[in-house]
């Protein structure tokens, strides 16, 4: 028996070799992580420098900036990674890009055009909310230059605005807190408001892309969620967060009114969220009209929106 047992034990030595190989692979992987982290830290340090991003002579160079090239490489690396590593690399890259855009001169902003091709992955349902929030912050900085505004709408499934609307309405990140979701919605509203003010041909209202259909639904859903937050708090806004929410409500109302004036199919696009629209508008109207600094423009917008009830021909349609 002992001989037979000894014969069985001999092959057990082989997994030790395999374990050693796995250890070496882990070491190599961790080393690669350290190298990538070191690169990110170096990029952060460079991005944190004050003043314009482009030094003298660089603005005339039409080639891709080395920092942007490296960040694009790291973003590609993050798309191939999984789990925590993917989210970590993605967030670090986006933080550096946000810092670069903040410090960049106005004339240098068009050089960020190369970044737009990797941003759809940053707005995918698999991306954790913090990464999507950083992407929206980056877009808000880049649209300061009119040449970059058209990049937000590609008239395809990869349209950044469409992906953003779908992410917000579906809320795929089940780990994110309600506060995080409200912050993302507010930043999205202010991005759209910025586009509507700065661009004469805003992709928010002047596009025949599917995003032009989804924007009405997304804004109504966001208006409804922000309003519920205010109603739960009760009384006038006191905290900074409550004031931000009220500001978001006011801007959302103006955006919806602008859409109602420019979108001939506004009533049709409202049908899917008709129940939420009808539920939220009276309360929002009362809140905004009761503010001491309510504007004539806001009152006119509320008059139109509260009067414009979408027509629903099908009496059996369930709007609940």
TALIN-V381159 format. One record per residue. RES is the residue in one letter. SS is DSSP state (@ for helix, = for strand, . for the rest). PHI is phi in radians with two decimals (999 if undefined). D_CENTER is the distance of its C-alpha to the mean C-alpha in Angstrom with 1 decimal. Layout:
RES,SS,PHI,D_CENTER ; RES,SS,PHI,D_CENTER
//
This chain:
X,.,999,67.5 ; X,@,-1.14,66.6 ; X,@,-1.17,66.8 ; X,@,-1.12,64.6 ; X,@,-1.14,62.1 ; X,@,-1.11,62.1 ; X,@,-1.13,61.4 ; X,@,-1.35,58.3 ; X,@,-1.37,57.0 ; X,@,-1.02,57.2 ; X,@,-1.11,54.0 ; X,@,-1.14,52.0 ; X,@,-1.27,52.1 ; X,@,-1.14,49.8 ; X,@,-1.01,46.5 ; X,@,-1.07,47.1 ; X,@,-1.16,46.7 ; X,@,-1.12,43.5 ; X,@,-1.08,42.2 ; X,@,-1.12,43.0 ; X,@,-1.11,41.2 ; X,@,-1.13,38.1 ; X,@,-1.05,38.4 ; X,@,-1.15,38.6 ; X,@,-1.14,35.4 ; X,@,-1.08,33.6 ; X,@,-1.08,34.9 ; X,@,-1.11,33.8 ; X,@,-1.15,30.3 ; X,@,-1.13,30.1 ; X,@,-1.13,31.5 ; X,@,-1.13,28.8 ; X,@,-1.06,26.2 ; X,@,-1.08,28.0 ; X,@,-1.13,28.2 ; X,@,-1.13,24.5 ; X,@,-1.11,23.9 ; X,@,-1.10,26.5 ; X,@,-1.06,24.9 ; X,@,-1.10,21.6 ; X,@,-1.12,23.7 ; X,@,-1.11,25.5 ; X,@,-1.13,22.5 ; X,@,-1.05,21.3 ; X,@,-1.09,24.8 ; X,@,-1.20,24.9 ; X,@,-1.21,21.5 ; X,.,-1.30,22.7 ; X,.,-1.09,25.6 ; X,.,-1.42,26.1 ; X,.,1.56,26.7 ; X,.,-1.05,25.5 ; X,.,-1.21,24.1 ; X,.,-1.52,26.5 ; X,.,-1.30,30.2 ; X,.,-1.06,33.1 ; X,.,1.59,33.6 ; X,.,-1.33,30.1 ; X,.,-1.11,28.8 ; X,.,-1.46,31.5 ; X,.,-1.45,30.6 ; X,.,-1.51,28.7 ; X,.,-1.32,28.0 ; X,.,-1.28,24.8 ; X,.,-1.14,24.4 ; X,@,-0.98,25.4 ; X,@,-1.11,22.6 ; X,@,-1.14,19.9 ; X,@,-1.09,22.1 ; X,@,-1.14,22.2 ; X,@,-1.15,18.5 ; X,@,-1.10,18.1 ; X,@,-1.11,20.9 ; X,@,-1.20,19.3 ; X,@,-1.15,16.0 ; X,@,-1.11,18.4 ; X,@,-1.10,20.2 ; X,@,-1.16,17.3 ; X,@,-1.20,16.9 ; X,@,-1.56,20.6 ; X,.,-1.48,20.5 ; X,.,-2.39,20.1 ; X,@,1.08,19.4 ; X,@,-1.09,19.1 ; X,@,-1.08,19.8 ; X,@,-1.05,16.9 ; X,@,-1.12,14.4 ; X,@,-1.15,16.5 ; X,@,-1.13,16.8 ; X,@,-1.05,13.1 ; X,@,-1.13,12.2 ; X,@,-1.11,15.4 ; X,@,-1.09,14.7 ; X,@,-1.15,11.3 ; X,@,-1.08,13.2 ; X,@,-1.16,16.0 ; X,@,-1.10,14.1 ; X,@,-1.09,12.8 ; X,@,-1.13,16.4 ; X,@,-1.09,17.9 ; X,@,-1.16,16.0 ; X,@,-1.10,17.2 ; X,@,-1.58,20.7 ; X,.,-1.27,20.9 ; X,.,-1.26,23.3 ; X,@,-1.02,22.4 ; X,@,-1.19,24.5 ; X,@,-1.51,22.8 ; X,@,-0.95,19.2 ; X,@,-1.01,20.2 ; X,@,-1.19,20.8 ; X,@,-1.40,17.1 ; X,@,-1.02,17.3 ; X,@,-1.14,18.1 ; X,@,-1.32,14.7 ; X,@,-1.06,13.0 ; X,@,-1.23,14.9 ; X,@,-1.78,13.4 ; X,@,-1.25,9.6 ; X,@,-0.96,10.0 ; X,@,-1.14,10.9 ; X,@,-1.34,7.8 ; X,.,-1.99,6.1 ; X,.,-1.30,9.5 ; X,.,-1.04,10.8 ; X,.,-1.37,12.6 ; X,.,-1.37,9.9 ; X,.,-1.06,10.2 ; X,@,-0.94,7.8 ; X,@,-0.97,8.6 ; X,@,-1.19,7.5 ; X,@,-1.17,3.8 ; X,@,-1.09,4.6 ; X,@,-1.12,6.7 ; X,@,-1.12,5.0 ; X,@,-1.14,4.0 ; X,@,-1.09,7.4 ; X,@,-1.12,8.8 ; X,@,-1.07,8.3 ; X,@,-1.10,9.9 ; X,@,-1.36,12.7 ; X,@,-1.25,13.3 ; X,.,-1.29,13.8 ; X,.,-1.08,16.7 ; X,.,-1.77,18.7 ; X,@,-1.07,19.6 ; X,@,-1.20,20.2 ; X,@,-1.64,16.5 ; X,@,-1.00,15.4 ; X,@,-1.06,16.7 ; X,@,-1.20,14.6 ; X,@,-1.29,11.6 ; X,.,-2.14,13.9 ; X,.,-1.78,16.0 ; X,.,0.97,18.0 ; X,.,-2.62,17.5 ; X,.,-1.15,15.8 ; X,.,-1.57,13.5 ; X,.,-1.01,12.3 ; X,@,-1.13,8.7 ; X,@,-1.13,8.8 ; X,@,-1.08,10.6 ; X,@,-1.09,8.5 ; X,@,-1.15,5.6 ; X,@,-1.05,8.7 ; X,@,-1.17,10.3 ; X,@,-1.14,8.0 ; X,@,-1.19,8.3 ; X,@,-1.28,11.9 ; X,@,-1.56,12.9 ; X,.,0.82,11.5 ; X,.,-1.26,12.5 ; X,.,-1.44,12.4 ; X,.,-1.42,15.8 ; X,.,-1.58,16.2 ; X,.,-1.11,13.6 ; X,.,-1.43,15.5 ; X,@,-1.10,15.5 ; X,@,-1.10,14.9 ; X,@,-1.12,11.6 ; X,@,-1.13,10.5 ; X,@,-1.10,12.0 ; X,@,-1.13,10.4 ; X,@,-1.08,6.8 ; X,@,-1.08,8.6 ; X,@,-1.14,10.4 ; X,@,-1.13,8.1 ; X,@,-1.16,6.8 ; X,@,-1.07,10.6 ; X,@,-1.25,11.6 ; X,@,-1.13,9.6 ; X,@,-1.16,11.5 ; X,@,-1.11,14.6 ; X,@,-1.11,14.6 ; X,@,-1.13,14.6 ; X,@,-1.16,17.3 ; X,@,-1.42,19.5 ; X,@,-1.48,19.4 ; X,.,-1.83,19.6 ; X,.,-1.15,22.8 ; X,.,-2.07,21.5 ; X,.,-1.13,18.0 ; X,.,-1.18,16.0 ; X,.,-1.22,15.0 ; X,.,-2.12,18.7 ; X,.,-1.90,20.6 ; X,.,-2.03,19.5 ; X,.,-1.75,21.3 ; X,.,-1.38,18.4 ; X,.,-1.05,17.5 ; X,@,-1.10,14.3 ; X,@,-1.21,16.9 ; X,@,-1.47,18.1 ; X,@,-1.26,15.0 ; X,@,-1.12,13.9 ; X,@,-1.12,17.0 ; X,@,-1.09,16.4 ; X,@,-1.11,12.9 ; X,@,-1.14,14.1 ; X,@,-1.16,17.2 ; X,@,-1.09,15.7 ; X,@,-1.15,13.6 ; X,@,-1.05,16.9 ; X,@,-1.12,18.9 ; X,@,-1.17,17.0 ; X,@,-1.16,17.0 ; X,@,-1.14,20.6 ; X,@,-1.05,21.7 ; X,@,-1.11,20.5 ; X,@,-1.16,22.7 ; X,@,-1.15,25.5 ; X,@,-1.13,25.7 ; X,@,-1.17,26.0 ; X,.,1.25,28.9 ; X,.,1.30,30.5 ; X,.,-1.21,29.1 ; X,.,-1.13,26.0 ; X,.,-2.04,27.3 ; X,.,-1.40,24.7 ; X,@,-1.07,22.0 ; X,@,-1.14,19.3 ; X,@,-1.14,21.3 ; X,@,-1.17,21.6 ; X,@,-1.11,17.9 ; X,@,-1.14,17.6 ; X,@,-1.13,20.5 ; X,@,-1.07,19.0 ; X,@,-1.12,15.9 ; X,@,-1.03,18.4 ; X,@,-1.11,20.4 ; X,@,-1.20,17.7 ; X,@,-1.17,16.6 ; X,@,-1.06,20.3 ; X,@,-1.14,20.7 ; X,@,-1.14,17.9 ; X,@,-1.09,19.5 ; X,@,-1.15,22.8 ; X,@,-1.05,21.9 ; X,@,-1.14,20.8 ; X,@,-1.11,24.0 ; X,@,-1.44,26.0 ; X,@,-1.79,24.6 ; X,.,-1.71,23.9 ; X,.,-1.17,27.3 ; X,.,-1.81,25.9 ; X,@,-0.98,24.0 ; X,@,-1.09,26.4 ; X,@,-1.16,26.0 ; X,@,-1.22,22.2 ; X,@,-1.44,22.7 ; X,@,-0.99,25.1 ; X,@,-1.12,22.7 ; X,@,-2.10,21.6 ; X,@,-1.04,25.0 ; X,@,-1.08,25.8 ; X,@,-1.17,22.8 ; X,@,-1.06,23.3 ; X,@,-1.15,27.0 ; X,@,-1.27,26.5 ; X,@,-1.58,24.1 ; X,@,-1.08,25.5 ; X,@,-1.08,28.9 ; X,@,-1.18,27.5 ; X,@,-1.12,24.9 ; X,@,-1.06,27.7 ; X,@,-1.09,30.0 ; X,@,-1.11,27.7 ; X,@,-1.20,26.8 ; X,@,-1.14,30.4 ; X,.,-1.49,31.6 ; X,.,-1.32,29.8 ; X,.,-1.17,32.2 ; X,.,-1.91,30.1 ; X,.,-1.04,29.2 ; X,.,-1.74,29.4 ; X,@,-1.08,31.4 ; X,@,-1.10,28.4 ; X,@,-1.16,26.6 ; X,@,-1.13,29.9 ; X,@,-1.14,30.3 ; X,@,-1.11,26.8 ; X,@,-1.15,27.6 ; X,@,-1.02,31.0 ; X,@,-1.20,29.6 ; X,@,-1.21,26.8 ; X,@,-1.29,29.3 ; X,@,-1.49,31.9 ; X,.,-1.52,29.8 ; X,.,-1.61,30.0 ; X,.,-1.03,29.0 ; X,.,-1.42,32.1 ; X,.,-2.17,32.4 ; X,.,-1.36,35.5 ; X,.,-1.48,35.4 ; X,.,-1.21,37.0 ; X,.,-1.59,36.2 ; X,.,-1.15,32.4 ; X,.,-1.63,30.9 ; X,.,-1.74,28.2 ; X,.,-1.38,28.1
//
